[in-house]
Amino acid sequence: MRELVKTGSVCPECLKILPATVFERDGKVWIKKTCKEHGEFEDLYSGSYEWYTRAARYAKDGRGVENPQVTKDAPICPKDCGLCRLHQSHSALANIVLTNRCDLTCWYCFFYAGRAGYVYEPSLKEIDEMTKTLRSERPIPCNAVQLTGGEPCLREDLVDIIKLVKSSGIDHVQLNTNGIRLAQDPELVEQVCAAGVNTLYLSFDGVSEKTNPKNHWEVPQIIENCRKAGLGIVLVPTVINSVNDHEVGDILKFGLKNIDIIRGVNFQPVSLVGRMPREERERYRITIPDVIKRIEEQTDGEIRTEDFFPVPTAMAISDFVESLAKRPMYDISSHFACGAATYVFQDNGRFVPLTRFIDVDGFLEYLGEKSQELKAGKSKFLVGTKLLYSIRKFIDKEKKPKGLDVDKILLNALVKHDYDAVGKFHTKSMFIGMMHFMDLYNYDIERVKRCCIHYAMTDRRIIPFCAFNVIPEWYRDKTQESQGVSFEEWEAKTGRKLKSELYKRDVEKLKSSPAYKKFVEQVEEIKARAAAQRA
C-alpha cells in the first residue's frame, strides 16, 4: 500500500463526514475511510494507477466564484453547498430539473415521481430565477444549461422554457432525454431545435436490446427525426461492468457511422447510488481507465489510452485565451479524476484520434509559454502573429483528415474567440468523453470542491452534481419534496392521471420502421467487420 493523498469522505451508512485516504495497491487506486459506528469502507477509486498519475499532471484549480450564495465564514464541504467560498470552479454546465415525472419506469432509476411519491415541477418564474442566478455568477457567468428530469419532454411548456433560458443569455442549451416523445413527434424535435436547443443529450446504453432496454427500439427514429431537424446528438451510455461494458466499442462505431448528426459519446461509468453490499459493488464497479481500456480493446487499438486527456487539460487553452482577451474566460477546472476526453475523426470508416495528427502536449506547453508572455506584458499582436506561424508545427498535415483546416479552426477559436469555429470543429469530429460521478463509497470531498457540473435550485442555491445526487437527503430530495405536490393534487390540477403518461411500447411496429431496419443493418455491419478483423 502506497499512500497518495489525504482527503475527506462520508460514511455510506450515516453520512458522517470522515477523513479518508487515497492509496495505490496492485496497480490500482483505492479510497478508504473508517466510521466509528459502521466500520471501515474501502472501494476502487481508479482502475489504473498509471492513468491516475498521468491525469494528475494536468490538475489545475479554477478561481471559484466571487459572489457565493452561501456566505458562512467556515462552511463545511459538502454540507454547506450553495456554492460557498471553498468551491474552486464556476458553473461550466448547470442542470435545471424541469420535472420528476417520467414516461418510463426503469428499475435502476432513483429519480422519478413514482418512487419519490410526489410531483416536482418548478414554474416558469422559478426557472427564470434559477437562470438569472446562474447568469449572475462572477467573475464567469454560467453559459451552458442542461434541461433535465425526470423526462423534460413531458412538460407541455417545454418550448417556452427553452426560449426563456435562451433569452437570459445562455448560449448553449442541452436537452437531457430518453427521447421517447421525440421519436413519436418529429414536430416536437423541430420545435425544440427552433426554440434554441443546441444538443440532444440522449440516453443510449448499448446497441442491443439486452443492453439498452430503455429506448433501443426508439433510438433509430430519434436519430432520423434529429437528422431532419439538424439537431446534433450526444449519446450518453451509463457503463456497468459485466452488463454493457462489452459494447462500448460498438457504441462508438455506431456513432461514427452517424457522425453527421452524432456529435459525441459521453460515457458515464456507473455511480452505485444507495446502499450496496461490497460483492455487488465489485461486480458492477468500473472506472474511467477501465472504460478506456475496453475502448482500446474493442476498437483494435484505433483509439488508445494515450489519446485521452483529463478534463482540466482544457485549462491551458482557456488560460491562453484569457491572457489574450484580458478578461475572465470560461474554464473547466474539475478534479483530474472526474473525467476524460478526446476527439476522433473518420477516415474510410476508421477512427482517427486528434492525437494522431496534433502534438497535443507540445501545443499545450507552447500555449502555456505564450500565456506567460502575455501576462508579462508582451504585445497581443506579436503573440497572435507568432501563433499564426507557429501553430502549423504542431500539426502533421500528412496525417490529418482530408478537408480539415484544423490550424485555421484553432486560430479562429484561440485568437478571435470565434464560437462558430468551435462549432465547425464539432461538426467534423466526434467527441468521446467520460464523466465518473461519485457515490457514497468512492466519495472524495476534494472532487466535490472542484465540481463544475452543478444543479440550480429554486432557493437560489447552486449545488455540485455529486452533492445533489449522491446525498439527496441534504439537497435534491429535501428541497424537491418540500416544493412538490401529491399525486392527487397534481391529477386534480391537470385533469390527467400520472399512469396515463407511462409509455406503452409496440415493439413489432417499431421494428418494422425504415429507421429501425437501417439501424439493424448498421449494427450488423459493425459486428461483421469486427468478426472479419478477428479472423
C-alpha positions as CSV (number, residue, x, y, z in Angstrom):
1,M,0.0,0.0,0.0
2,R,1.3,3.4,-1.0
3,E,-0.5,6.5,0.3
4,L,-1.2,9.1,-2.3
5,V,-3.3,11.8,-0.7
6,K,-5.4,12.6,2.4
7,T,-8.9,13.7,1.7
8,G,-12.4,13.7,3.2
9,S,-15.4,11.5,2.5
10,V,-18.7,10.4,4.1
11,C,-19.9,7.3,5.8
12,P,-22.2,5.4,3.4
13,E,-24.4,4.5,6.3
14,C,-24.8,7.6,8.5
15,L,-23.3,10.3,6.2
16,K,-20.9,11.4,8.8
17,I,-18.0,13.4,7.3
18,L,-14.9,11.3,7.7
19,P,-11.1,11.6,6.9
20,A,-10.1,9.4,4.0
21,T,-7.0,8.1,2.4
22,V,-6.4,7.6,-1.4
23,F,-3.8,4.9,-1.9
24,E,-2.2,2.7,-4.5
25,R,-2.3,-1.1,-4.3
26,D,-1.5,-3.7,-7.0
27,G,-1.5,-1.1,-9.8
28,K,-4.9,0.4,-8.9
29,V,-6.0,3.3,-6.8
30,W,-8.4,2.9,-3.8
31,I,-10.1,5.1,-1.2
32,K,-10.5,4.1,2.4
33,K,-12.3,5.6,5.4
34,T,-13.4,4.4,8.8
35,C,-16.6,5.3,10.7
36,K,-16.5,4.6,14.5
37,E,-20.1,3.3,14.3
38,H,-20.2,1.5,11.0
39,G,-16.6,0.4,10.5
40,E,-14.2,0.5,7.6
41,F,-15.1,1.1,3.9
42,E,-12.7,0.6,1.0
43,D,-13.6,1.0,-2.6
44,L,-12.0,1.3,-6.0
45,Y,-11.1,4.9,-7.0
46,S,-9.3,4.3,-10.3
47,G,-8.7,1.0,-12.1
48,S,-5.2,2.2,-13.1
49,Y,-2.5,3.9,-11.0
50,E,-0.7,4.7,-14.3
51,W,-3.7,6.6,-15.6
52,Y,-4.2,8.3,-12.2
53,T,-0.6,9.7,-12.1
54,R,-0.8,10.8,-15.7
55,A,-4.1,12.6,-15.2
56,A,-2.8,14.2,-12.0
57,R,-0.1,16.0,-14.1
58,Y,-2.8,18.1,-15.7
59,A,-4.5,19.2,-12.5
60,K,-5.2,22.9,-12.2
61,D,-7.7,24.6,-9.9
62,G,-10.1,27.3,-11.0
63,R,-10.9,30.6,-9.3
64,G,-14.3,29.7,-7.9
65,V,-16.9,32.4,-7.6
66,E,-16.7,35.9,-6.2
67,N,-20.3,36.0,-5.1
68,P,-21.1,32.7,-3.4
69,Q,-24.7,32.1,-2.4
70,V,-23.5,30.6,0.9
71,T,-21.7,33.2,2.9
72,K,-20.8,31.3,6.1
73,D,-17.4,32.1,7.5
74,A,-16.5,28.5,8.0
75,P,-18.5,26.3,5.6
76,I,-18.2,22.6,5.8
77,C,-18.0,20.7,2.5
78,P,-20.2,19.0,1.3
79,K,-22.8,20.0,3.9
80,D,-23.0,23.7,3.2
81,C,-23.2,23.7,-0.6
82,G,-24.7,26.5,-2.4
83,L,-21.9,27.5,-3.8
84,C,-19.6,28.6,-1.0
85,R,-16.2,30.2,-0.8
86,L,-14.5,26.7,-0.6
87,H,-15.6,25.9,-4.1
88,Q,-12.9,26.2,-6.8
89,S,-14.9,26.0,-10.0
90,H,-17.6,28.1,-11.6
91,S,-20.7,26.6,-13.2
92,A,-19.4,25.3,-16.5
93,L,-22.7,23.3,-17.1
94,A,-25.8,23.8,-14.9
95,N,-28.7,21.4,-14.7
96,I,-32.2,22.6,-14.3
97,V,-34.7,19.9,-13.3
98,L,-37.9,20.5,-15.1
99,T,-39.9,17.6,-13.6
100,N,-39.5,14.4,-11.8
101,R,-42.3,12.8,-13.9
102,C,-41.2,10.2,-16.5
103,D,-42.8,8.1,-19.1
104,L,-40.6,5.1,-18.3
105,T,-40.2,3.1,-15.0
106,C,-36.6,1.8,-15.3
107,W,-35.7,-0.4,-12.4
108,Y,-32.4,1.3,-11.6
109,C,-33.7,4.9,-11.6
110,F,-33.8,6.7,-8.3
111,F,-35.2,9.9,-9.6
112,Y,-38.8,9.9,-10.8
113,A,-42.2,10.7,-9.3
114,G,-43.4,7.1,-9.0
115,R,-40.6,6.4,-6.5
116,A,-40.4,9.8,-4.9
117,G,-44.1,9.8,-4.0
118,Y,-44.7,13.4,-5.2
119,V,-44.6,15.6,-8.3
120,Y,-41.9,18.3,-8.5
121,E,-42.1,20.9,-11.3
122,P,-40.7,24.4,-11.0
123,S,-42.8,27.2,-12.5
124,L,-41.6,29.4,-15.4
125,K,-41.0,32.1,-12.9
126,E,-38.8,29.8,-10.7
127,I,-36.9,28.6,-13.8
128,D,-36.3,32.2,-14.8
129,E,-35.0,32.9,-11.3
130,M,-32.7,29.9,-11.4
131,T,-31.3,31.0,-14.8
132,K,-30.8,34.6,-13.6
133,T,-28.9,33.2,-10.6
134,L,-26.6,31.2,-12.9
135,R,-26.0,34.2,-15.1
136,S,-25.2,36.4,-12.1
137,E,-22.1,34.2,-11.2
138,R,-19.0,36.2,-11.0
139,P,-16.4,36.5,-12.5
140,I,-17.7,34.0,-15.0
141,P,-21.4,33.8,-15.7
142,C,-22.8,30.3,-16.5
143,N,-23.2,30.0,-20.2
144,A,-24.4,26.4,-20.6
145,V,-27.6,24.8,-19.2
146,Q,-28.9,21.2,-19.4
147,L,-32.7,20.8,-19.1
148,T,-33.2,17.5,-17.4
149,G,-35.7,15.5,-15.3
150,G,-37.4,13.0,-14.9
151,E,-38.3,13.3,-18.6
152,P,-38.3,17.0,-19.6
153,C,-40.3,16.3,-22.7
154,L,-43.3,15.7,-20.6
155,R,-43.5,19.4,-19.8
156,E,-46.2,20.9,-22.1
157,D,-44.5,24.3,-21.8
158,L,-41.0,22.9,-22.8
159,V,-40.7,25.1,-25.8
160,D,-41.5,28.2,-23.7
161,I,-38.9,27.1,-21.1
162,I,-36.2,26.7,-23.8
163,K,-37.0,30.2,-25.1
164,L,-36.9,31.6,-21.6
165,V,-33.5,30.1,-20.9
166,K,-32.0,31.3,-24.2
167,S,-33.4,34.8,-23.7
168,S,-31.4,35.1,-20.4
169,G,-28.1,35.0,-22.4
170,I,-27.4,31.3,-22.1
171,D,-25.6,30.3,-25.4
172,H,-25.7,26.5,-25.1
173,V,-28.8,24.5,-24.1
174,Q,-28.8,20.7,-23.8
175,L,-31.9,18.6,-23.6
176,N,-31.3,15.5,-21.5
177,T,-33.9,12.9,-22.5
178,N,-34.8,9.3,-23.1
179,G,-36.1,10.5,-26.5
180,I,-39.4,8.6,-26.4
181,R,-41.5,11.7,-27.1
182,L,-39.1,12.9,-29.8
183,A,-39.3,9.6,-31.6
184,Q,-43.1,9.8,-31.6
185,D,-43.3,13.5,-32.5
186,P,-41.0,14.9,-35.2
187,E,-42.7,18.2,-34.9
188,L,-41.6,18.5,-31.3
189,V,-38.0,17.9,-32.5
190,E,-38.3,20.8,-34.9
191,Q,-39.9,23.0,-32.2
192,V,-37.2,22.4,-29.5
193,C,-34.5,23.0,-32.2
194,A,-36.1,26.2,-33.3
195,A,-36.5,27.4,-29.7
196,G,-32.8,27.1,-29.1
197,V,-31.7,23.6,-28.0
198,N,-28.2,23.1,-29.3
199,T,-27.7,19.4,-28.4
200,L,-29.8,16.4,-27.5
201,Y,-28.3,14.6,-24.6
202,L,-29.7,11.1,-25.4
203,S,-29.6,8.1,-23.1
204,F,-28.1,5.2,-25.0
205,D,-26.7,2.2,-23.1
206,G,-25.8,-0.1,-26.0
207,V,-26.6,-1.3,-29.5
208,S,-28.6,-4.4,-28.4
209,E,-32.0,-5.0,-26.9
210,K,-30.4,-6.6,-23.8
211,T,-28.0,-3.7,-23.0
212,N,-30.4,-0.9,-23.9
213,P,-34.0,-1.9,-23.0
214,K,-34.8,1.7,-22.2
215,N,-35.0,3.1,-25.7
216,H,-33.4,0.6,-28.0
217,W,-36.4,0.4,-30.4
218,E,-36.9,4.2,-30.4
219,V,-33.4,5.5,-30.9
220,P,-33.3,4.9,-34.7
221,Q,-36.3,7.1,-35.2
222,I,-35.0,9.7,-32.8
223,I,-31.8,9.9,-34.9
224,E,-33.8,10.3,-38.1
225,N,-36.0,13.0,-36.7
226,C,-33.0,14.9,-35.4
227,R,-31.2,14.5,-38.7
228,K,-34.1,16.1,-40.5
229,A,-34.2,19.0,-38.0
230,G,-30.4,19.4,-37.9
231,L,-30.3,18.9,-34.1
232,G,-27.0,17.3,-33.0
233,I,-27.0,14.4,-30.6
234,V,-24.6,13.3,-27.8
235,L,-25.1,9.6,-26.9
236,V,-24.9,9.0,-23.2
237,P,-24.2,5.4,-22.1
238,T,-24.1,4.5,-18.4
239,V,-21.4,1.9,-18.4
240,I,-21.9,-1.0,-15.9
241,N,-19.2,-3.7,-15.5
242,S,-20.5,-7.1,-16.6
243,V,-23.6,-5.6,-18.1
244,N,-22.8,-3.5,-21.1
245,D,-19.1,-2.8,-21.0
246,H,-18.5,-5.2,-23.8
247,E,-20.4,-2.9,-26.2
248,V,-18.5,0.4,-25.7
249,G,-16.6,-0.1,-28.9
250,D,-19.8,-0.9,-30.9
251,I,-21.4,2.3,-29.4
252,L,-18.5,4.4,-30.8
253,K,-18.6,2.6,-34.1
254,F,-22.3,3.3,-34.4
255,G,-21.7,6.9,-33.6
256,L,-19.0,7.1,-36.3
257,K,-21.5,5.7,-38.9
258,N,-23.8,8.6,-38.0
259,I,-21.1,11.3,-37.4
260,D,-23.2,13.7,-39.5
261,I,-25.6,14.1,-36.6
262,I,-24.0,12.3,-33.6
263,R,-21.6,14.9,-32.2
264,G,-20.3,12.8,-29.4
265,V,-20.5,9.9,-27.0
266,N,-20.2,10.7,-23.3
267,F,-19.7,7.5,-21.3
268,Q,-20.7,7.6,-17.6
269,P,-19.1,4.8,-15.5
270,V,-21.9,3.8,-13.2
271,S,-22.4,5.6,-9.9
272,L,-23.5,3.0,-7.4
273,V,-26.1,5.1,-5.6
274,G,-27.8,3.9,-2.4
275,R,-26.5,1.2,-0.1
276,M,-24.9,-1.8,-1.8
277,P,-23.0,-4.9,-0.5
278,R,-19.3,-5.0,-1.3
279,E,-19.6,-8.1,-3.6
280,E,-22.2,-6.3,-5.7
281,R,-20.0,-3.2,-5.9
282,E,-17.1,-5.2,-7.1
283,R,-19.3,-6.9,-9.7
284,Y,-20.6,-3.6,-11.2
285,R,-17.8,-1.1,-10.5
286,I,-16.0,0.3,-13.5
287,T,-13.8,3.4,-13.6
288,I,-12.6,5.8,-16.3
289,P,-9.3,3.9,-17.2
290,D,-11.3,0.6,-17.3
291,V,-13.7,2.1,-19.9
292,I,-10.7,3.5,-21.9
293,K,-9.1,0.1,-21.8
294,R,-12.3,-1.5,-23.1
295,I,-12.4,1.1,-25.9
296,E,-8.8,0.3,-26.9
297,E,-9.5,-3.4,-27.0
298,Q,-12.8,-3.1,-28.8
299,T,-11.5,-0.7,-31.5
300,D,-8.5,-2.8,-32.1
301,G,-6.2,0.0,-31.0
302,E,-7.6,2.6,-33.3
303,I,-8.3,4.6,-30.1
304,R,-5.7,4.2,-27.4
305,T,-5.3,5.2,-23.8
306,E,-2.8,7.9,-24.6
307,D,-5.4,9.6,-26.9
308,F,-7.4,10.6,-23.8
309,F,-6.7,13.6,-21.6
310,P,-8.3,14.5,-18.2
311,V,-10.8,17.4,-18.3
312,P,-8.7,20.1,-16.7
313,T,-6.3,19.8,-19.7
314,A,-8.5,22.4,-21.3
315,M,-7.4,24.9,-18.7
316,A,-4.2,25.6,-20.7
317,I,-6.4,26.7,-23.6
318,S,-8.7,28.9,-21.5
319,D,-5.8,30.4,-19.7
320,F,-4.2,31.5,-23.0
321,V,-7.5,33.0,-24.3
322,E,-8.0,34.8,-21.0
323,S,-4.4,36.2,-21.1
324,L,-5.1,37.4,-24.7
325,A,-8.5,38.8,-24.0
326,K,-7.6,40.4,-20.7
327,R,-10.8,39.2,-19.1
328,P,-12.0,36.1,-17.2
329,M,-12.9,33.3,-19.6
330,Y,-14.8,30.0,-19.3
331,D,-12.6,27.4,-17.7
332,I,-13.3,23.7,-16.9
333,S,-11.4,23.2,-13.7
334,S,-12.9,19.9,-12.4
335,H,-10.8,17.5,-10.5
336,F,-8.4,15.4,-12.7
337,A,-10.1,12.2,-11.6
338,C,-13.6,13.3,-12.6
339,G,-13.5,12.9,-16.4
340,A,-11.5,12.4,-19.6
341,A,-12.0,13.1,-23.2
342,T,-10.7,13.0,-26.8
343,Y,-11.9,13.8,-30.3
344,V,-11.9,11.4,-33.2
345,F,-12.4,11.9,-37.0
346,Q,-13.4,9.4,-39.6
347,D,-11.2,8.1,-42.4
348,N,-12.8,5.3,-44.5
349,G,-14.7,4.0,-41.6
350,R,-11.8,4.1,-39.2
351,F,-11.2,6.2,-36.1
352,V,-8.6,8.9,-36.4
353,P,-8.0,10.4,-33.0
354,L,-6.9,14.1,-32.7
355,T,-3.6,13.0,-31.3
356,R,-2.6,11.2,-34.5
357,F,-2.0,14.5,-36.3
358,I,-1.7,17.1,-33.5
359,D,1.1,17.2,-30.9
360,V,-1.3,18.0,-28.0
361,D,1.2,18.1,-25.2
362,G,3.6,20.2,-27.3
363,F,0.8,22.6,-28.3
364,L,-0.4,23.0,-24.7
365,E,3.1,23.6,-23.5
366,Y,3.5,26.3,-26.2
367,L,0.2,28.0,-25.2
368,G,1.4,28.0,-21.6
369,E,4.6,29.8,-22.6
370,K,2.6,32.4,-24.7
371,S,0.2,32.9,-21.7
372,Q,3.1,33.8,-19.5
373,E,4.4,36.2,-22.1
374,L,1.1,37.9,-22.4
375,K,0.8,38.2,-18.6
376,A,4.3,39.7,-18.5
377,G,3.0,42.5,-20.9
378,K,4.0,41.3,-24.3
379,S,2.0,42.7,-27.2
380,K,-1.1,40.7,-28.1
381,F,-0.4,41.5,-31.8
382,L,3.1,40.0,-31.6
383,V,1.9,36.9,-29.7
384,G,-1.0,36.4,-32.1
385,T,1.2,36.8,-35.1
386,K,3.7,34.3,-33.8
387,L,0.9,31.9,-33.0
388,L,-0.3,32.2,-36.6
389,Y,3.1,31.0,-37.9
390,S,3.9,28.5,-35.1
391,I,0.6,26.6,-34.9
392,R,1.4,24.6,-38.0
393,K,4.5,22.9,-36.5
394,F,2.2,21.0,-34.1
395,I,0.0,19.6,-36.9
396,D,1.1,16.7,-39.1
397,K,-0.6,17.7,-42.4
398,E,0.1,14.2,-43.9
399,K,-1.9,12.5,-41.2
400,K,-4.8,14.9,-40.7
401,P,-8.2,14.1,-42.3
402,K,-8.7,15.5,-45.8
403,G,-10.6,18.8,-45.9
404,L,-10.0,19.6,-42.3
405,D,-8.4,23.0,-41.9
406,V,-7.6,22.4,-38.3
407,D,-5.0,25.2,-38.0
408,K,-7.5,27.8,-39.2
409,I,-10.2,26.5,-36.8
410,L,-7.7,26.6,-33.8
411,L,-6.5,30.1,-34.7
412,N,-10.1,31.5,-35.0
413,A,-11.1,29.9,-31.7
414,L,-8.0,31.0,-29.8
415,V,-7.3,34.5,-31.2
416,K,-10.7,35.6,-32.5
417,H,-12.7,33.8,-29.8
418,D,-15.0,32.6,-32.6
419,Y,-17.7,30.3,-31.1
420,D,-18.7,29.3,-34.6
421,A,-15.2,28.0,-35.2
422,V,-15.6,25.6,-32.2
423,G,-19.0,24.6,-33.7
424,K,-17.4,23.7,-37.0
425,F,-14.8,21.6,-35.3
426,H,-17.6,19.7,-33.5
427,T,-19.5,19.0,-36.8
428,K,-16.4,17.5,-38.4
429,S,-15.4,15.4,-35.4
430,M,-16.9,13.1,-32.7
431,F,-16.3,13.9,-29.1
432,I,-15.6,11.0,-26.8
433,G,-15.9,11.8,-23.2
434,M,-16.5,10.2,-19.9
435,M,-17.6,11.6,-16.5
436,H,-17.5,9.4,-13.5
437,F,-19.9,10.7,-11.0
438,M,-19.3,9.5,-7.5
439,D,-21.3,7.5,-5.0
440,L,-21.1,7.1,-1.2
441,Y,-18.4,4.5,-1.4
442,N,-15.8,6.3,-3.5
443,Y,-16.8,9.8,-2.3
444,D,-13.9,12.3,-2.4
445,I,-14.7,15.8,-1.0
446,E,-11.7,17.3,-2.9
447,R,-13.6,16.3,-6.1
448,V,-16.8,17.9,-4.9
449,K,-14.9,21.2,-4.2
450,R,-13.8,21.3,-7.9
451,C,-17.0,20.1,-9.5
452,C,-18.0,22.3,-12.5
453,I,-21.3,20.5,-13.3
454,H,-24.0,21.9,-11.0
455,Y,-27.7,22.0,-10.2
456,A,-29.6,25.2,-9.9
457,M,-32.3,25.1,-7.2
458,T,-35.4,27.2,-6.6
459,D,-34.0,28.7,-3.4
460,R,-31.1,30.3,-5.5
461,R,-28.5,27.8,-4.3
462,I,-26.2,26.1,-6.8
463,I,-25.2,22.6,-5.8
464,P,-22.4,20.4,-7.2
465,F,-23.6,17.3,-9.0
466,C,-22.2,14.8,-6.6
467,A,-23.6,16.6,-3.6
468,F,-27.1,17.0,-5.2
469,N,-27.5,13.4,-6.4
470,V,-25.2,11.3,-4.1
471,I,-26.6,12.8,-0.9
472,P,-30.2,13.5,-1.9
473,E,-31.2,13.7,1.8
474,W,-29.4,17.0,2.1
475,Y,-30.3,18.6,-1.2
476,R,-32.3,17.1,-4.0
477,D,-35.0,15.2,-2.2
478,K,-35.2,17.6,0.8
479,T,-35.8,20.6,-1.4
480,Q,-38.0,19.0,-4.1
481,E,-40.2,17.2,-1.6
482,S,-40.9,20.4,0.2
483,Q,-41.9,22.1,-3.1
484,G,-43.7,19.1,-4.6
485,V,-47.3,18.2,-4.6
486,S,-49.1,14.9,-4.0
487,F,-50.2,12.8,-6.9
488,E,-53.8,13.5,-6.1
489,E,-53.2,17.3,-6.1
490,W,-51.4,17.1,-9.4
491,E,-54.0,15.0,-11.1
492,A,-56.8,17.2,-9.8
493,K,-55.0,20.3,-11.2
494,T,-54.1,18.9,-14.6
495,G,-57.1,16.6,-15.1
496,R,-54.7,13.8,-16.1
497,K,-53.7,10.5,-14.4
498,L,-49.9,10.0,-13.9
499,K,-50.1,6.4,-15.0
500,S,-51.7,7.5,-18.3
501,E,-48.3,9.1,-19.2
502,L,-46.4,5.8,-19.0
503,Y,-45.1,4.7,-22.4
504,K,-46.7,1.6,-23.9
505,R,-44.3,0.2,-26.5
506,D,-45.4,-1.6,-29.6
507,V,-42.1,-3.5,-30.4
508,E,-43.2,-5.1,-33.6
509,K,-44.4,-1.8,-35.1
510,L,-41.2,-0.1,-34.1
511,K,-39.1,-3.0,-35.6
512,S,-40.9,-2.6,-38.9
513,S,-40.0,1.0,-39.4
514,P,-37.4,2.0,-42.0
515,A,-35.3,3.8,-39.4
516,Y,-35.1,0.6,-37.2
517,K,-34.2,-1.5,-40.2
518,K,-31.4,0.9,-41.1
519,F,-30.2,0.7,-37.5
520,V,-30.1,-3.1,-37.6
521,E,-28.1,-3.0,-40.9
522,Q,-25.6,-0.6,-39.4
523,V,-25.1,-2.8,-36.3
524,E,-24.8,-5.9,-38.4
525,E,-22.1,-4.2,-40.5
526,I,-20.2,-3.3,-37.3
527,K,-20.4,-6.8,-36.0
528,A,-19.4,-8.3,-39.4
529,R,-16.4,-6.0,-39.7
530,A,-15.2,-6.8,-36.2
531,A,-15.5,-10.5,-36.9
532,A,-13.5,-10.1,-40.1
533,Q,-10.7,-8.3,-38.3
534,R,-10.5,-11.0,-35.7
535,A,-10.4,-13.8,-38.3
